[in-house]
């Protein structure tokens, strides 16, 4: 864990990855994969194994579920996956335990929060609406909102610009190395969380985030957040 001690207050703006950070969306992905497999007369996916690929996106999940598919066949499966996923979206997922309290603590302290995800914006907006967060989420950036997506810093920089704050006044929280890379490139402090989705061999302690959090409950405490 690196970075100085918290100053007893939350950052002015907290920005979050979505899948694997705020939301345990893997059950929706598993249901999507199983529908696709069943339509082909195949058995269900290994749910625990698929979870590890969720933060890598639809293409990675399709590659795991249909490892033989390449080129146009793979692209067609990705399109099908997204179509089926939109139907399953929110039916099985849930917030990670402690997230609701953490967001309430941020709001009570006057901090704003938003979401920057590589999920397509239309899907992310459906998730936010399903959670009733439309009025609470100060900014929402999807993977196709701008010309670049994480690990490029552009989505984080644009989110800060939209909110009228300097990137250094934000903290970005995510469960994937590209979250930390994007934050570093944007000049934004970061927190790597350990409760998300990681491939075997991924080690968040090597990502050099400013902080590491093992459980969402830790982030209810201002001292758990990095400051600059």
C-alpha positions in Angstrom: 0.0 0.0 0.0 1.4 3.4 -1.0 0.5 7.0 -0.6 0.2 9.3 2.4 -2.4 9.0 5.2 -5.8 10.4 4.7 -6.6 13.9 6.0 -9.8 12.9 7.7 -12.0 13.9 4.7 -13.2 12.3 1.5 -11.9 13.5 -1.8 -14.1 16.1 -3.5 -14.9 13.6 -6.3 -14.8 9.8 -6.2 -14.9 8.0 -9.5 -15.5 4.3 -9.8 -15.3 1.4 -12.3 -18.6 -0.4 -12.4 -18.3 -4.2 -12.9 -16.3 -5.8 -10.2 -16.0 -2.6 -8.2 -19.5 -1.3 -7.4 -21.5 -4.1 -8.9 -21.2 -7.9 -8.8 -22.5 -8.3 -12.3 -20.9 -11.7 -13.0 -24.2 -13.5 -12.4 -25.8 -11.6 -15.3 -22.8 -12.5 -17.5 -23.1 -16.2 -16.5 -26.8 -16.2 -17.3 -26.0 -14.6 -20.7 -23.4 -17.2 -21.5 -25.6 -20.1 -20.4 -28.4 -18.9 -22.7 -26.1 -18.8 -25.6 -24.7 -22.2 -24.8 -28.2 -23.7 -24.3 -29.3 -22.4 -27.6 -26.5 -24.5 -29.1 -27.3 -27.6 -27.2 -24.3 -27.1 -24.9 -23.9 -27.4 -21.1 -23.5 -24.4 -18.7 -20.4 -22.5 -18.3 -18.1 -22.8 -15.3 -19.4 -19.8 -13.4 -16.4 -19.3 -11.2 -14.0 -19.4 -14.1 -16.1 -16.9 -16.1 -16.1 -14.5 -13.2 -12.4 -14.0 -13.6 -12.9 -12.6 -17.1 -15.8 -10.2 -16.4 -13.6 -7.1 -16.0 -11.9 -7.8 -19.3 -15.2 -7.2 -21.2 -17.5 -9.0 -23.6 -14.8 -9.9 -26.1 -12.8 -11.7 -23.4 -15.8 -13.5 -22.0 -16.8 -14.7 -25.5 -13.3 -15.9 -26.1 -13.5 -17.9 -22.8 -16.9 -19.4 -23.5 -16.3 -20.1 -27.2 -12.5 -20.5 -27.5 -12.6 -21.8 -31.0 -14.3 -18.7 -32.5 -12.2 -16.3 -34.4 -12.6 -13.3 -36.8 -16.1 -12.7 -38.0 -17.5 -15.6 -36.0 -16.1 -14.1 -32.8 -17.5 -10.7 -33.7 -20.9 -12.2 -34.3 -20.8 -13.9 -30.9 -19.8 -10.7 -29.2 -22.8 -8.9 -30.8 -25.1 -11.8 -29.7 -23.6 -11.7 -26.2 -24.4 -8.0 -25.8 -27.9 -8.4 -27.1 -28.6 -11.3 -24.7 -26.8 -9.5 -21.8 -29.1 -6.5 -22.2 -32.0 -8.7 -21.6 -30.4 -10.3 -18.5 -28.9 -7.0 -17.2 -29.8 -6.4 -13.6 -31.8 -9.6 -13.2 -29.1 -11.4 -11.2 -26.5 -8.8 -10.2 -26.2 -7.0 -6.9 -24.1 -4.4 -5.2 -21.1 -5.7 -3.4 -21.7 -5.7 0.4 -20.8 -2.4 1.8 -21.1 -0.3 -1.4 -24.4 1.3 -0.6 -23.1 2.5 2.8 -19.9 3.8 1.2 -21.8 5.8 -1.3 -24.1 7.2 1.4 -21.0 8.2 3.4 -19.5 10.1 0.5 -22.8 11.9 -0.1 -23.3 12.8 3.5 -19.8 14.4 3.5 -20.7 16.5 0.5 -18.5 14.5 -2.0 -19.7 13.8 -5.5 -19.2 10.4 -7.2 -19.4 9.1 -10.7 -18.8 6.0 -12.9 -16.2 5.5 -15.6 -16.5 2.0 -17.2 -15.4 0.3 -20.3 -19.0 -1.1 -20.7 -20.9 0.5 -23.6 -22.6 3.7 -22.4 -26.1 2.5 -23.3 -25.6 -0.5 -21.1 -24.1 1.4 -18.3 -27.0 3.9 -18.3 -29.4 0.9 -18.1 -27.5 -0.3 -15.0 -27.6 3.1 -13.4 -31.3 3.5 -14.1 -32.0 0.0 -12.7 -30.2 0.9 -9.5 -32.1 4.2 -9.2 -28.8 6.2 -9.4 -29.7 8.7 -12.1 -29.9 11.7 -9.8 -27.0 10.5 -7.5 -24.3 9.6 -10.1 -22.7 13.0 -11.0 -21.0 11.7 -14.2 -21.2 8.6 -16.3 -18.7 7.7 -18.9 -18.9 4.5 -20.9 -16.3 2.7 -23.0 -17.7 4.3 -26.2 -18.4 7.7 -24.9 -15.1 9.1 -26.1 -12.6 8.1 -28.7 -10.5 6.2 -26.1 -11.3 3.9 -23.2 -9.3 2.8 -20.2 -6.3 2.4 -19.8 -6.2 5.6 -21.8 -6.6 8.6 -19.4 -9.1 10.4 -21.7 -12.3 9.1 -20.0 -11.0 10.1 -16.6 -9.8 13.5 -17.8 -13.1 14.2 -19.5 -15.1 13.2 -16.4 -13.0 15.6 -14.3 -13.5 18.4 -16.9 -17.3 17.7 -16.9 -17.4 18.1 -13.1 -15.3 21.2 -13.2 -12.5 19.8 -11.0 -8.8 19.1 -11.4 -8.0 15.4 -11.9 -5.9 15.6 -8.7 -9.1 16.4 -6.8 -10.6 13.0 -7.8 -9.8 9.5 -6.8 -10.4 6.6 -9.2 -11.4 3.2 -7.7 -11.2 0.0 -9.7 -10.5 -3.7 -9.7 -8.4 -4.0 -12.9 -4.8 -2.9 -13.6 -6.0 -0.7 -16.5 -8.0 1.3 -13.9 -4.7 2.2 -12.1 -2.9 2.8 -15.4 -5.6 5.2 -16.5 -5.5 7.0 -13.2 -1.8 7.4 -13.2 -1.8 8.8 -16.7 -4.5 11.2 -15.8 -2.7 12.5 -12.7 -5.4 11.1 -10.5 -4.9 9.1 -7.2 -6.2 5.6 -7.3 -7.5 2.8 -5.1 -7.2 -0.9 -6.3 -9.9 -3.1 -4.8 -9.4 -6.7 -4.0 -13.1 -7.9 -4.2 -13.5 -7.7 -8.0 -12.7 -10.0 -10.9 -9.1 -11.0 -11.6 -7.4 -13.6 -13.8 -5.1 -16.1 -12.1 -1.7 -14.4 -11.8 -3.1 -10.8 -11.6 -1.6 -9.2 -8.5 -3.0 -5.8 -7.5 -0.2 -5.2 -5.1 2.1 -4.8 -8.2 -0.1 -2.2 -9.9 1.3 0.6 -7.7 -2.1 2.1 -6.8 -2.0 4.8 -4.1 -4.1 2.6 -1.9 -5.4 -1.0 -1.8 -8.8 -1.9 -0.3 -9.7 -5.4 0.7 -13.4 -4.7 1.5 -15.9 -2.0 0.5 -16.5 -1.3 4.2 -13.0 0.2 4.5 -14.0 3.0 2.1 -16.6 4.3 4.5 -13.6 5.8 6.5 -12.1 9.0 5.0 -8.7 8.0 6.1 -8.8 5.0 3.7 -8.7 7.4 0.7 -5.5 8.9 -0.7 -5.0 12.6 -0.7 -2.6 14.9 -2.6 
